[in-house]
């Protein structure tokens, strides 16, 4: 099965770039075996939640100090949160330092490899693995995943790498969400998107 432009326009109705997204997905979904109603419904649902219906391709890191302390209490205790507030690059460099293959805070890797694409590809390890899969450098990924094709392909690659088709086949949205998010953040919204997508796609 392949999604139609009409179906996609019903799934992300307020998106002004239906033609571009449809063109990218029409080529990429079959390549990654996202090719049944359940698989396409789950993929579109998760991407729609992660990217605000295919409109946000770059992680929003413009946090207030109170939010920083709540989201990353160990990285941003109240004593230092204020000096990082509303500084996305500095926030990324501290929040993502020394993990996911990134260097320390001073390396700039946190910002260089922050969340981008339809499913927020994050960390040097993920950027490098995705780059290797399509024959470009990790540095080139940063720009590529902010294009229609790159944003969709990075999400397809993440989907395949984490064996998410098997959870789509069984309708296990919760496990799928944990693989994508590390927890169950936004689970109800993801389920809502999924049920809507299944209805539109006849799953």
C-alpha positions, 0 to 999 in steps of 0.5 A, a space after each residue: 500500500 502507498 499513501 495518497 496525497 488526499 489521505 496525507 492532506 487529511 492527516 496533516 490538514 493545516 500543513 502548507 507543504 502537502 505536495 513536498 511531503 507527499 513527494 518525499 514519503 511516496 519514495 521513502 516509505 516503500 524503501 523502508 517497508 513502511 508499506 501497510 495501512 497499520 505501518 503507515 498509520 503508526 509512522 504518520 501518527 508518531 511523526 505528526 506528534 513529534 513534529 507538530 504535524 510536520 511543521 517543526 523540524 528542529 528541536 525547540 530549546 528556548 526554555 525558561 529557567 524554571 522549565 530547565 530545572 524541571 526537564 533536566 534537574 541534574 544538568 540545570 539546578 536552580 543555582 545555574 538555570 537562569 544563566 542558560 535560560 532562553 539560550 538554545 545553543 548553550 542549553 543544548 551543549 550542556 543538556 546533551 554533553 558527554 552522551 549519545 556520542 557527543 563530546 563535552 559541553 565545550 565541544 559544541 556537539 550538543 547543539 551540532 547534533 540536537 534534535 532535527 527531522 520528523 522524529 527528532 534525530 539526536 546525538 552524534 551516534 545517531 547522526 553518524 549511523 544515519 550518515 553512514 546509511 546514506 553515504 554522507 558525513 555527520 556534519 552534512 546531516 544537520 542541513 539535510 534533515 531540515 529538508 523535506 526529503 532529509 527530515 522524512 528519510 531520517 525518520 524512516 531510518 530511525 524507524 527501521 533501526 529500532 524495528 518499529 514496524 513490528 510494533 506497528 503490526 501489533 498496534 503496540 503504540 506504547 512500546 513504539 513510543 518508548 523506543 522513540 521518546 525514551 518514555 511515554 510522553 504525549 502517549 494520548 496524543 500519539 494514540 489519537 493521531 494513530 486512531 485517526 490515521 487508521 480510520 483515514 487509511 482503512 487499517 
